[in-house]
Amino acid sequence: MKDHDDYGRIVIESSVPLSTHVEQHTALFLVRIRASRQFVIRRESFESRFVKSIGWAKGSDYYMVTVNASDPGFVHDHFSLTDPFRLIIDIGPPGRDKGKTGKIQPDPPKGKKAQDPDPPAQKPVKKSAAPGREPGEPPASPPSVPSQGIRTIVVDAGHGGLETGAEGKSGITEKDLTLPISKKLKSIIERNLAYRVVLTRDKDVDVSLDNRAAMANNNRAALFISVHVNGSSRKSARGSETFFLSLNATDEEARRLAYMENNSSEIGEKIGSDGEDDLMMILWDMAQSAFIKQSSQLAENIQDELNSLLGTKNRGIKQAPFKVLTGVACPAVLVEVAFISNPEEEKRLVDDAFQNRVAEAIYRGIANFIRKNPLE
């Protein structure tokens, strides 16, 4: 790893040719390497303005190298060289023209001459869809980046479209409750704080879990708040709880809740049982670890206000592997407001005044967090 003026260069070198596949997932750049069990990875220490960390994990018949960029809006370019095999990855800040410098080759092995670099600015920059975006799904962010000084909070109204979420006895569904609460929260924040608020959805539409995280990163969000209502087979279950991301759930109930939330919108593609999905969760857990302390503090501030304003049972702050929080490059929490499966709390959830109090409580938690932790 070596920094140049406006980009950082990573070189993966091998004594034998490698089969590699590269892709960008919001805050991460991933390199999949097909290799035998005898394959060994050695990493040199580095300091970089463009890359926070480089790690890896082993799958069944491949390795996954993960590059955690300093700026979630990073751009990248890559190419390979032979004799010996080298995969060259350039990581640059948002807006960097990939053709500006061309492909600058690494130092050649001793006794060999480096080939002339490609002529600059001849390679067109390919524009790709936002990570996790499904065909026909709306863009993850507006075309313009907010002007400097205007900070952004992304509020995620859980579920939507064909994905209804939990359902109450009256037939009301989770998606019907999270949207009005999220809209009320947006209004309160923009009325009282110098932030703009982006909703992951403002109507009853499907939005993939990956694209919700992409919206936060594409808008360079300072905070990410995902709003949900809870459900349980036990009608007596009640109260509010706030989660932040961890690969390991706080308890079995938290693990089951995360499994249901993760699988509900990925019809036919169960998450958590497949080894590759487990590996991806490990990588996302690594990416979010930089914000774990702030996410915990944000969750605690919101939970305190929910307990105070709503008078619901305090179920505390917990950790669980919620996919919607993975890859978000900022403090991120998921709020379970109350139980739609509890007849008494279901009645409260459909009440407009109660929804206003929920939005007010979450706003106060956010405001308290910002006062204690000024955001850049």
C-alpha positions in Angstrom: 0.0 0.0 0.0 1.4 3.4 -1.0 -0.1 6.8 -1.2 0.3 9.1 -4.3 -0.8 12.7 -4.5 -4.5 12.0 -5.1 -5.0 8.3 -4.7 -3.7 5.3 -2.8 -2.3 2.2 -4.5 -2.7 -1.4 -3.3 -0.6 -4.1 -4.9 -1.6 -7.8 -4.4 1.3 -9.9 -5.6 1.6 -13.6 -6.1 4.2 -16.1 -7.3 1.5 -17.9 -9.2 -1.4 -16.5 -11.4 -4.6 -15.9 -9.4 -8.3 -15.9 -10.4 -9.8 -12.7 -8.9 -13.1 -10.8 -8.8 -13.4 -7.3 -7.5 -16.5 -5.3 -6.5 -17.5 -2.3 -4.5 -20.1 -2.6 -1.7 -20.8 0.9 -0.3 -17.9 1.6 2.1 -15.9 -1.5 1.2 -13.9 -2.7 -1.8 -13.8 -6.5 -2.0 -11.4 -8.8 -3.8 -12.4 -12.4 -4.1 -9.4 -14.7 -4.7 -9.9 -18.3 -5.7 -7.2 -20.3 -4.1 -6.3 -23.6 -2.6 -6.0 -24.2 1.2 -2.3 -23.9 1.0 -2.6 -20.3 -0.1 -1.1 -17.9 2.5 -1.7 -14.1 2.7 1.0 -11.8 4.1 0.2 -8.2 4.7 2.7 -5.3 5.1 2.0 -2.5 7.6 1.0 0.8 6.0 -0.3 4.3 6.6 -2.7 5.9 4.1 -4.9 8.9 3.7 -7.2 7.0 1.5 -7.6 3.6 3.2 -8.5 2.9 6.8 -7.8 -0.8 6.9 -7.2 -3.9 4.9 -8.3 -7.3 6.2 -9.3 -10.7 4.9 -11.4 -13.7 5.7 -11.5 -17.3 4.3 -14.4 -18.9 2.6 -14.9 -22.5 1.5 -12.6 -22.3 -1.6 -11.6 -18.7 -1.7 -10.3 -15.7 0.3 -12.0 -12.4 0.6 -9.8 -9.3 0.9 -11.6 -6.3 2.2 -10.4 -2.7 1.8 -12.1 -0.2 4.1 -11.8 3.2 2.4 -11.5 6.4 4.4 -14.3 8.1 2.4 -17.4 6.0 1.7 -17.9 7.9 -1.6 -14.5 6.7 -2.9 -13.8 5.9 -6.6 -11.5 3.0 -7.7 -9.7 1.6 -10.7 -7.9 -1.8 -11.0 -5.8 -3.7 -13.5 -3.5 -6.7 -13.4 0.1 -7.4 -14.5 2.0 -10.6 -15.1 5.5 -12.0 -14.4 4.9 -12.0 -11.5 1.1 -11.7 -11.1 0.1 -8.4 -9.6 -3.4 -7.0 -9.0 -3.2 -3.2 -8.9 -6.0 -1.3 -7.1 -6.2 2.5 -7.0 -8.5 4.1 -4.3 -9.2 7.8 -4.7 -11.5 10.5 -3.2 -14.9 11.3 -4.6 -14.7 13.1 -7.9 -11.2 12.0 -8.8 -10.9 11.5 -12.6 -9.6 7.9 -13.0 -8.0 8.9 -16.4 -6.1 11.8 -14.9 -2.9 9.9 -14.1 -3.5 6.7 -16.2 -2.3 3.4 -15.0 1.0 4.0 -13.2 2.8 0.7 -13.0 4.5 -0.4 -9.8 8.2 -0.8 -9.6 9.3 -3.7 -11.9 11.0 -6.8 -10.5 14.8 -6.6 -10.6 16.3 -7.1 -14.1 13.0 -6.2 -15.9 11.9 -3.0 -17.5 8.6 -1.5 -16.8 6.2 -1.1 -19.7 5.1 2.3 -20.7 2.0 3.4 -18.9 -1.3 3.7 -20.8 -1.9 7.2 -22.3 -3.7 9.3 -19.7 -7.4 10.2 -20.0 -8.1 7.6 -22.7 -9.9 5.1 -20.5 -13.6 6.1 -20.1 -14.9 6.2 -16.6 -17.7 3.6 -16.2 -20.7 4.6 -14.3 -22.4 1.8 -12.4 -25.6 1.5 -10.5 -25.5 2.1 -6.7 -24.4 -1.1 -4.8 -27.4 -3.3 -3.9 -29.7 -1.5 -6.3 -32.4 -3.8 -7.9 -33.6 -3.4 -11.5 -36.3 -0.8 -11.6 -35.5 0.5 -8.2 -35.2 4.3 -7.8 -31.7 5.8 -7.5 -30.2 5.7 -4.1 -29.5 9.4 -3.9 -30.2 12.7 -5.8 -27.7 13.6 -8.5 -26.3 16.5 -6.6 -24.2 16.3 -3.4 -25.4 18.6 -0.6 -23.5 21.8 -0.4 -20.7 22.0 2.1 -22.0 22.8 5.6 -25.4 21.2 5.1 -25.2 17.9 7.0 -27.5 14.9 6.4 -29.4 12.4 8.5 -30.9 9.4 6.8 -34.1 8.0 8.2 -35.1 4.5 7.1 -38.8 3.6 7.2 -38.6 -0.1 7.6 -40.1 -2.5 5.0 -42.5 -1.3 2.3 -44.1 -2.5 -1.0 -44.5 -6.3 -1.0 -42.5 -6.5 2.2 -45.1 -5.8 4.8 -43.2 -6.7 8.0 -44.9 -7.7 11.2 -48.7 -7.7 11.3 -51.2 -6.8 14.1 -54.4 -8.5 14.9 -56.4 -5.7 13.2 -54.6 -6.3 9.9 -52.3 -3.2 10.2 -48.8 -3.9 9.1 -45.4 -2.7 10.1 -44.8 -0.9 6.8 -48.0 1.1 7.3 -46.6 2.4 10.7 -42.9 3.0 10.0 -43.6 5.4 7.1 -45.8 8.0 9.0 -43.4 7.9 12.0 -40.4 8.4 9.8 -42.1 11.4 8.0 -42.9 13.0 11.3 -39.3 12.4 12.5 -38.0 14.1 9.3 -40.3 17.1 9.9 -39.2 17.5 13.5 -35.5 17.2 12.8 -35.5 19.7 9.9 -37.6 22.1 11.9 -35.2 22.1 14.9 -31.7 21.1 13.7 -29.5 22.4 10.9 -29.7 19.1 9.1 -31.5 17.9 6.0 -33.2 14.5 6.2 -33.3 11.9 3.5 -35.9 9.2 3.7 -35.1 5.8 2.2 -38.7 5.7 1.0 -41.4 8.3 1.1 -44.2 6.0 -0.1 -45.2 2.4 -0.1 -42.4 0.9 -2.3 -39.9 -1.9 -2.1 -36.3 -0.8 -1.3 -33.6 -3.4 -0.9 -31.6 -3.6 2.4 -28.4 -3.0 0.5 -29.8 0.1 -1.2 -30.9 1.6 2.1 -27.3 1.6 3.3 -26.2 2.9 -0.1 -28.5 5.9 0.3 -26.8 6.8 3.6 -23.3 6.6 2.1 -24.2 8.3 -1.2 -25.6 11.2 0.8 -22.6 11.2 3.2 -25.0 10.8 6.1 -23.9 11.9 9.6 -26.4 9.5 11.2 -28.6 6.6 10.0 -31.8 5.8 11.9 -33.9 2.8 10.9 -37.5 2.8 12.3 -39.4 -0.5 12.9 -42.1 -1.9 15.1 -41.7 -5.3 16.8 -43.6 -8.5 16.6 -43.6 -11.6 18.7 -45.5 -14.9 19.0 -46.0 -13.9 22.7 -48.8 -11.4 22.9 -47.6 -10.3 26.2 -44.3 -9.0 24.7 -44.2 -5.2 25.0 -41.9 -2.2 25.1 -39.2 -0.4 23.1 -35.7 -1.4 22.3 -32.9 0.2 20.2 -30.2 -1.8 18.4 -26.8 -1.2 17.0 -24.8 -3.5 14.8 -22.8 -6.5 16.0 -22.0 -9.9 14.4 -23.0 -11.5 17.7 -26.5 -10.8 19.1 -27.1 -9.8 22.7 -29.4 -12.7 23.3 -31.4 -15.4 21.5 -34.4 -13.1 21.1 -32.3 -10.4 19.4 -30.7 -13.0 17.1 -34.2 -14.3 16.0 -35.4 -10.7 15.4 -32.4 -9.9 13.2 -32.9 -13.1 11.3 -36.5 -12.3 10.6 -35.7 -8.7 9.6 -32.8 -9.8 7.3 -34.8 -12.5 5.6 -38.1 -10.8 5.2 -37.3 -8.7 2.2 -34.9 -11.2 0.5 -37.6 -13.5 -0.8 -36.2 -16.9 -1.5 -32.7 -16.0 -0.4 -32.3 -16.8 3.2 -29.5 -14.9 5.0 -27.5 -16.3 7.8 -27.4 -19.9 6.9 -25.1 -19.7 3.8 -21.4 -19.5 4.5 -20.8 -16.7 2.0 -23.5 -14.6 3.7 -21.8 -15.2 7.0 -18.5 -14.1 5.6 -20.1 -10.9 4.2 -21.5 -10.1 7.6 -18.0 -10.5 9.1 -16.7 -8.0 6.6 -19.5 -5.5 7.2 -19.0 -5.9 11.0 -15.4 -4.9 10.4 -16.5 -1.8 8.4 -19.0 -0.6 11.0 -16.5 -1.2 13.9 -15.1 2.3 13.5 -18.5 3.7 14.6 -19.4 1.1 17.2 -18.9 3.4 20.2 -20.9 6.3 18.7 -23.7 3.9 17.6 -23.9 2.6 21.1 -24.1 6.1 22.5 -26.8 7.1 19.9 -28.8 4.0 20.8 -28.6 4.8 24.5 -29.7 8.4 24.0 -32.7 7.4 21.9 -33.7 4.6 24.2 -33.7 6.9 27.2 -36.1 9.3 25.5 -38.4 6.5 24.4 -38.6 5.3 28.0 -39.3 8.8 29.2 -41.8 10.1 26.7 -43.7 6.9 25.7 -44.0 5.2 29.1 -43.4 1.8 27.4 -41.4 -1.0 29.0 -37.7 -0.4 28.7 -36.2 -3.4 26.9 -32.8 -1.7 26.7 -30.2 -1.2 24.0 -29.0 -4.4 22.3 -26.7 -5.6 19.6 -27.6 -7.8 16.6 -26.5 -8.5 13.0 -29.1 -6.4 11.2 -28.2 -6.3 7.5 -29.8 -2.9 7.0 -27.1 -1.4 9.3 -24.2 -3.1 7.5 -22.0 -1.1 5.3 -23.3 2.2 6.7 -20.3 4.5 7.1 -21.6 6.5 10.1 -23.2 5.9 13.5 -26.3 3.7 12.8 -29.1 2.3 14.9 -32.4 0.4 14.5 -35.3 1.4 16.7 -38.1 -1.1 17.5 -40.8 1.4 18.7 -43.3 -1.1 20.3 -44.9 -4.4 19.6 -47.6 -4.6 16.9 -48.4 -8.1 18.2 -49.4 -6.7 21.6 -53.1 -5.7 21.3 -52.6 -2.7 23.7 -49.5 -1.4 21.9 -51.1 -2.0 18.5 -53.8 0.5 19.5 -51.3 3.0 20.5 -49.2 2.6 17.4 -52.1 3.5 15.0 -52.8 6.7 17.1 -51.5 9.8 15.4 -50.7 11.5 18.8 -48.6 8.5 19.9 -46.7 8.5 16.5 -45.9 12.1 17.1 -44.5 11.3 20.6 -42.4 8.5 19.1 -41.0 10.9 16.5 -40.4 13.5 19.3 -38.6 10.9 21.5 -36.3 9.8 18.7 -35.6 13.4 17.7 -34.7 14.2 21.3 -32.3 11.3 21.5 -30.6 12.4 18.3 -30.4 16.0 19.5 -28.9 14.9 22.9 -26.3 12.7 21.0 -25.3 15.6 18.8 -24.9 17.9 21.8 -22.6 15.4 23.5 -20.8 14.4 20.2 -20.6 17.3 17.8 -20.6 15.9 14.3 -18.1 17.1 11.7 
